[in-house]
Amino acid sequence: MNSILPMAVHFALACFALAMLCAMIRLLRGPTAEDRILALDTLYINGMLTILSLGVGFGSVVYFDIALLIALFGFVGSAAMAKFLLRGEVIEP
């Protein structure tokens, strides 16, 4: 394995942790519900990228399946929250 890869993975994890901290601050202090939803969307994307970085660092394929599930559930959750903000209900009768 190349010697720069572990350093790059650690740097990426630090950057994702910083981005998650900024998104968490926006989630807690966001002035509107739209800001909070965008912060939550950013949090799940950064969480997915963190899992992918760990998968590259450890060399395991299982992390990629977990990241795919996080992406699926995050997308569905974001779409449901956006629809709730637009119409006031998620499931139409």
PyMOL commands that set and color helices and strands:
alter all, ss='L'
color gray80, all
select helices_A, chain A and resi 4-29+33-58+62-87
alter helices_A, ss='H'
color red, helices_A
deselect
rebuild
show_as cartoon
